[in-house]
Amino acid sequence: MEVRIVHILLDKPVSNSGRLKTLIAEVGENSSFNLDIQIINDVDKVLGEKENVITSDSIILDHCKSWINLIRGCMETRELRIIKIQAHPCGWADYNERNKIYHDTEWGIPVHDDKKMFEHLMLECMQCGLSWDLMLKKREVFRSCFDDFNYDKIADYDENDIQRILETEDMIKSPRKIAAVINNAKCFQKVREEFGSFCEYMWSYSENKVILYNGHCKVGSKIPVSNGLSKTISKDLKKRGFKYVGEVTIYSHLQACGIVNDHDETCPCYAKINQENTTVNKRRDKEVY
């Protein structure tokens, strides 16, 4: 069987390159020849050593589809091809279509609506021990189970509702997490009574400004799983009776609801969020990695 070689140049590291290679390999499974994929970092070296090389235009690696389509194109020719790929600036958004849509339309966009803030926070709470992709996959199930995250309705749930939710197809089978959502809805109401809205409470920690931590936006910069601010908010929420609100969960929530802008500076979302909102630069704050 004929073997065709495809060289792939990555413009920057891709966190899930192993998964992408697996997907690409699947493209060639039903072909009439073997596909040998070689990921490289030095395109000039390859161009100097090989003859009859075709170099494609640079593209944005779009949740695997662009990459796979280019591979399919390579399968139609005998020439060696170098595919120059520019990975998504926020690497996790490459994982699949769900993550890309969530990244592009929600993640990091400041939230000032209590219902949406409650949904964001409860998704983070239910994620504990699970993957974020699973949360996005089951999001419509969650919305169905929890009255579209209407915290006033959820606060009135009883044991019958817990059983109903547990028996719902594709729902996470965790009585403790379901009970925590109900408990948190009641705590959420109390915060609203005290501060006027839960958003007012959350945004008071940043003085209604989007926080830009020094260095977070730089390419290749380490982003913490928690920091001093998330620890402070976590501690206060726990005092108020909230469950599943550890400092890691809260840092993720701060990123998701836009209080912290942790998009890569080369990501279009980073500049757009900063242009549309008041921001404040801050030093790194007791970060944990």
DARAVEN-V672735 format. One record per residue. N is the residue number from 1. D_CENTER is the distance of its C-alpha to the mean C-alpha in Angstrom with 1 decimal. Layout:
n=(N & N)
d_center=(D_CENTER & D_CENTER)
This chain:
n=(1 & 2 & 3 & 4 & 5 & 6 & 7 & 8 & 9 & 10 & 11 & 12 & 13 & 14 & 15 & 16 & 17 & 18 & 19 & 20 & 21 & 22 & 23 & 24 & 25 & 26 & 27 & 28 & 29 & 30 & 31 & 32 & 33 & 34 & 35 & 36 & 37 & 38 & 39 & 40 & 41 & 42 & 43 & 44 & 45 & 46 & 47 & 48 & 49 & 50 & 51 & 52 & 53 & 54 & 55 & 56 & 57 & 58 & 59 & 60 & 61 & 62 & 63 & 64 & 65 & 66 & 67 & 68 & 69 & 70 & 71 & 72 & 73 & 74 & 75 & 76 & 77 & 78 & 79 & 80 & 81 & 82 & 83 & 84 & 85 & 86 & 87 & 88 & 89 & 90 & 91 & 92 & 93 & 94 & 95 & 96 & 97 & 98 & 99 & 100 & 101 & 102 & 103 & 104 & 105 & 106 & 107 & 108 & 109 & 110 & 111 & 112 & 113 & 114 & 115 & 116 & 117 & 118 & 119 & 120 & 121 & 122 & 123 & 124 & 125 & 126 & 127 & 128 & 129 & 130 & 131 & 132 & 133 & 134 & 135 & 136 & 137 & 138 & 139 & 140 & 141 & 142 & 143 & 144 & 145 & 146 & 147 & 148 & 149 & 150 & 151 & 152 & 153 & 154 & 155 & 156 & 157 & 158 & 159 & 160 & 161 & 162 & 163 & 164 & 165 & 166 & 167 & 168 & 169 & 170 & 171 & 172 & 173 & 174 & 175 & 176 & 177 & 178 & 179 & 180 & 181 & 182 & 183 & 184 & 185 & 186 & 187 & 188 & 189 & 190 & 191 & 192 & 193 & 194 & 195 & 196 & 197 & 198 & 199 & 200 & 201 & 202 & 203 & 204 & 205 & 206 & 207 & 208 & 209 & 210 & 211 & 212 & 213 & 214 & 215 & 216 & 217 & 218 & 219 & 220 & 221 & 222 & 223 & 224 & 225 & 226 & 227 & 228 & 229 & 230 & 231 & 232 & 233 & 234 & 235 & 236 & 237 & 238 & 239 & 240 & 241 & 242 & 243 & 244 & 245 & 246 & 247 & 248 & 249 & 250 & 251 & 252 & 253 & 254 & 255 & 256 & 257 & 258 & 259 & 260 & 261 & 262 & 263 & 264 & 265 & 266 & 267 & 268 & 269 & 270 & 271 & 272 & 273 & 274 & 275 & 276 & 277 & 278 & 279 & 280 & 281 & 282 & 283 & 284 & 285 & 286 & 287 & 288 & 289)
d_center=(40.9 & 39.8 & 37.0 & 34.9 & 32.9 & 29.8 & 28.6 & 25.1 & 24.6 & 21.1 & 21.0 & 18.4 & 16.9 & 14.3 & 12.5 & 13.0 & 16.4 & 18.1 & 16.3 & 17.1 & 20.7 & 21.1 & 20.1 & 22.4 & 25.1 & 24.9 & 25.8 & 29.1 & 30.1 & 32.4 & 33.7 & 37.3 & 36.4 & 34.2 & 31.2 & 30.9 & 27.6 & 27.8 & 24.9 & 26.6 & 26.1 & 29.5 & 30.3 & 33.6 & 34.9 & 34.3 & 36.0 & 38.9 & 39.5 & 39.0 & 41.0 & 40.2 & 36.5 & 34.5 & 31.6 & 29.1 & 27.5 & 24.3 & 21.3 & 17.6 & 16.0 & 14.4 & 12.4 & 15.6 & 18.0 & 19.5 & 20.1 & 21.8 & 23.8 & 25.2 & 26.1 & 28.0 & 29.8 & 30.8 & 32.3 & 34.8 & 36.4 & 38.2 & 37.2 & 34.8 & 31.8 & 29.4 & 26.1 & 24.5 & 20.8 & 18.6 & 15.1 & 12.1 & 12.2 & 8.5 & 8.9 & 5.8 & 5.9 & 9.3 & 8.8 & 10.2 & 11.1 & 9.2 & 5.7 & 7.8 & 9.5 & 6.9 & 5.9 & 9.7 & 11.1 & 9.5 & 7.0 & 9.7 & 12.5 & 15.2 & 16.1 & 19.8 & 20.4 & 21.0 & 20.2 & 16.7 & 16.3 & 17.7 & 15.3 & 12.2 & 14.1 & 15.4 & 12.2 & 11.3 & 14.9 & 15.0 & 12.2 & 14.6 & 15.6 & 13.3 & 10.1 & 7.0 & 7.8 & 11.2 & 10.4 & 9.4 & 12.4 & 14.6 & 13.8 & 17.1 & 18.9 & 17.9 & 19.0 & 22.2 & 22.9 & 22.4 & 24.2 & 21.1 & 20.3 & 23.6 & 24.1 & 27.9 & 28.4 & 26.2 & 28.3 & 31.3 & 30.1 & 32.5 & 32.9 & 33.4 & 30.0 & 28.4 & 30.4 & 29.5 & 25.8 & 26.3 & 28.4 & 25.8 & 24.8 & 21.4 & 20.8 & 19.8 & 23.2 & 23.0 & 25.8 & 24.7 & 21.2 & 22.8 & 25.5 & 23.1 & 21.5 & 25.1 & 26.1 & 23.2 & 24.3 & 27.7 & 26.6 & 24.5 & 27.7 & 29.6 & 27.3 & 27.7 & 31.4 & 31.5 & 29.4 & 29.7 & 26.0 & 23.1 & 21.4 & 24.5 & 24.2 & 20.6 & 21.3 & 24.6 & 23.0 & 22.1 & 25.1 & 23.2 & 21.7 & 18.3 & 18.3 & 18.0 & 18.5 & 20.7 & 19.4 & 15.6 & 15.3 & 17.5 & 16.8 & 16.4 & 16.4 & 15.4 & 12.9 & 14.2 & 13.0 & 15.5 & 18.3 & 21.6 & 20.3 & 17.9 & 20.9 & 23.2 & 21.3 & 20.7 & 24.4 & 25.5 & 23.5 & 25.0 & 28.4 & 27.8 & 27.3 & 23.6 & 22.3 & 19.2 & 18.3 & 18.4 & 17.6 & 14.3 & 13.2 & 14.5 & 12.8 & 9.3 & 11.1 & 12.6 & 9.5 & 8.3 & 12.0 & 12.8 & 15.3 & 13.8 & 12.8 & 10.9 & 10.2 & 12.5 & 15.9 & 16.3 & 13.4 & 15.3 & 13.0 & 14.2 & 17.8 & 17.6 & 16.2 & 18.9 & 21.6 & 21.1 & 21.0 & 23.1 & 21.6 & 22.9 & 22.7 & 22.8 & 23.5 & 21.3 & 21.9 & 22.7 & 19.5 & 18.7 & 16.9)
